[in-house]
């Protein structure tokens, strides 16, 4: 093969690669637009003025009289400050304690050797096949009759102190850490707890961020269990409290849209803050 022929082949391969890249960027861009469009529609609906049409042909997306009065009205008519505060407390405390307990549970499964380790871990994974709805009745009975934390935010924190998925995710992350680092720590006289905290935890920070995002989103969006446990408005989380919008703003699509946006924005901010660690954490878990 002459140099000219080789150069021609490389040029064709580069053109083909560029075309493939353009194709996949177009596909991903289209998926992104389809995914984001409902939220964009809700956002523009939330800032529409009284003279802007909600339902029209052709549909009006961008309001001609944008206003934030809908947010002010929802904030003033509902105890939104309490809803936000309760949701933030529940999500933050749950994320912190969940990461602590699941990381402590994942370390022995990944780096410590003891009889029955794999059997216990696979039995733990087997609980994935149990629908969460089956646990609601016994959990409700325990919450009311045994632990007596009915209608308190503790009822939302305690059941989520540990999750099987986070144990699995962090176990996979811990397995990627070289054993030589752990052995060096043991030679220096470090305890298992010290090795876990000072050596492994800094290395698996991307996976911790991934587990934090998943736990935060699940806890922030949870509705069914909080709706069972919380009945006092001052104790309600945002998801439960905003159900009042269906009654107070049943004929006010602008107000309902404003409530939805206020619910979704914290999740978006939290994800944007940790998105890089989230992707790295999932990649590490798959490789592990």
N, C-alpha and C positions, 0 to 999 in steps of 0.2 A: 504494500500500500504506500503510495506516494504521499509526501507531506501535504500536497494540495488536497488529495482525497480525504486524508485524516482531518484537515481543517474544515472541509465541507461537512463531514459527518458530525464534528463537534458543533458546528454552527446549527445544523438541523436539530441536534439534541437540545441545544440551548433554546432555540425557538419553540420546540415542543414543550420544554420545561416552563418557559414563560407563558405559553398558552394554557398549560395546566394550572399554573398559579393564578392567572387571570380568571379562569373558569371557577376555581374553588373560592377565590375571593368574592366573586359575584354570587355564588351559592350561599356562602356564609353571610354576606351582606344582606341578601334577600331574607334569610332566616332571621337575622338580627332585626330587620325592619318589621317583619311579621310579629316577632316576639315583643318588640317595644311599642308597637302601635297602640295596643289597648291602653297601656299606661299613659302614653302621650295624649290619647283621646280623653281619658279621665282627667288628666291635669288641665287641659284646655277647658274642659267642661267646668272644672272647679273655679276657674277665674272668669267665667262668662258673666256678663252683666245681665240685668233683668230684661233688656231688650234684645239680647242675643238668643237666637233659636237653638234649642237643644236637639230637636228632631225636625229636620227639614230636608227637602229635596231640591237641589243637591245638598248634601250635608255640609254644615258649616263647622270647620275645624278650629280655625283661629278666630277668637272673639274680636268683635269690632270695638267693644267697650270693656277691656279687661279690668278686673277689680279683685281685690283680696277680701272684700266684705263677706264673702261666703265663709272663709276661714274664721273671721272674727265672730260671725254669728254662731257657728258651730262651737267655737271655743267658749263663748259666753253662755250658751244655753245648756251645755253639758260640762260636768267637772273634768274637763280634759286634762288639767294639770294633775289631778289625782290619778287619772287613768295612765298618763305617761309615767308618772313617778312609780306607780305600782309595777308597770311593765318593765321599766328600767331596773328596778330593784330585783324583781324575779329573774329577769334575763341575766343580769350581771352576777348575782349570787349563784345562780344555777351554773353558769358557764365556769366560774371560778372553782366551785366545789366539784363539778363534774370533771374538769380537767385534772384536778388533784387526785380524785379517787380512781379515775380510769387510768391515769398514768401510773399510779401505784400498783394497780392490778395488772397492767400490761407488762411491767418490768419483769416480774417473776416468770410470766409465760414466755418471754422472749429470751432472757439471759440467765435465768436460774434453773438448775436441774433438780427435780424432785419427782418422786414416784407419782404417776397419774397426771402429770402436767398436761400432756396432750389430750388425754381423755376428758379432763375437766374443761379444757379450752373448747374442745369440739362439742361437749354438752352445752357449754355456754352459747356457742354459735347456733346450736340447734333451737334455741329459744326464738330465733328469727322466724321460724315457721309458725309460731303462735300469734294469731292476730291480736293486736293491742286491745281491741274492743272486749276480748274475753276477760281481760284483767280489770276492767272498769268497775264491775260489780263488787268483787272482793276488795279492790282498792278503796272503793267508796265506803264499804262496811268498816274496814280498818281505820279509815280516816275519821269516821264519825264515832264509832264505838270504842276503839282502842286508843288511838293517838289524840283524839279530841281536837283536831285542828280544822274542823269544818268552818268555812267562811273566813279563812285567814290565808294570807299569801304563803304561809308555810306549807299549805296543802299543795301548792304548785311546785315548791322547791324540792321537798323530800322525795317524791317519786322519781325525780330526774337527777338524783345525785350520781348515778352511774348508768351508762348505756352500753349495750353490747357492741354497737358499731364503733364507738370511740375506743373501746378496749381493743377491738380488732385493728383499728387504724393505727393506734399508737404501738401496738405489739409489732406490726409490720415495720413501723419506723424504727423501733428499738433494734430489730433484727438486722438493720442495715449498718448499725454501729459496729466497728471492728472489735472483736473480743480482746485484741491486744491492749486497747485503751482501758478496758475494765480490769484486765490482769495487772496492768501497770498501777492502777489505783489500789488494787488489793495489796500489791507488793509494798506500796507506800503506807499501808496501814489504814486505808479508808474503809469505812463500813459500807454495807450495801446501800443504806440510805444516802450516805454521802456520795457514793458513785452515781446513784440515780439522780441526785439533785445537781451535782457539780459537773458531771461528765455527760450524761445522756440527755438531760433536759435541755441544755443549750444547743445540742446538736440537732434535736428533733423539733426545733421551734417552728419550722414550716408546717409540720404535721399538727402541732399544737394549735397553730392558727387555723388550720382546716377544721379541726375538731371544734374549735371555738365558734367559727362561723356556722357550722352545721347545728350546733347546740343552740346558739343564739337565735337563728332563724326558726328552728322548731319551737323553741320556747316563746318567741315573740308572736308567732302565728297561731299558736295553740288556742283552740276555741272550745272544743267539746269538754275536756276535763275542767278547765276553769269555769265554764258555764254550769257544771254540776256542783262545784265547790263554793263558788262566790255568789252571794245574793245581796250583800250590802253594797250600795253604789260606791261608797268611799273605799272599799276594798277591791273593786273590780279592776281588771287589767284593761288595756286599750281595746283588745279584740272583743271582750265581753261587753264593755261599756258602750262601744259603738253600735251594738245591736239596737240601742235606743234610737239610733238614726232612722231605723225602719219605721218607727212609730212617729217620732217628732218631725222627720223630714221625708215622710213617705211620698209626698207630692213635690218634693224639692230636690230635683236631681243634682243641682249645683251644690247644695249642702252635703248630700251623700257623697258626691265626688270629692269634695274637700276633706271629708273624714277619711276616705280611702287613701288619699294622697298623704295625709298626716300619718297614717299607719305604715305606709310603704317606705317613705323617705328614710326613716332610721335604719332600715335593713339595707337600703342602697348605700348609705353612707358607711355603714359598718363593713359591707363587702368591699367597697372601693378602697377603704383603708387597708384591708388585709388581703386584697385579691392576689398579689404576687406570692405571698406566703401560702395562700390557699392552693394555687396551682402547683407550687413546688411540693406541698404536702401530699396532694393526691398522687403526684408523679412518684414520690418516694414510697408511698404505700403500695402502688402497683408494682414497682420494682422489687420491694421487699417480699 
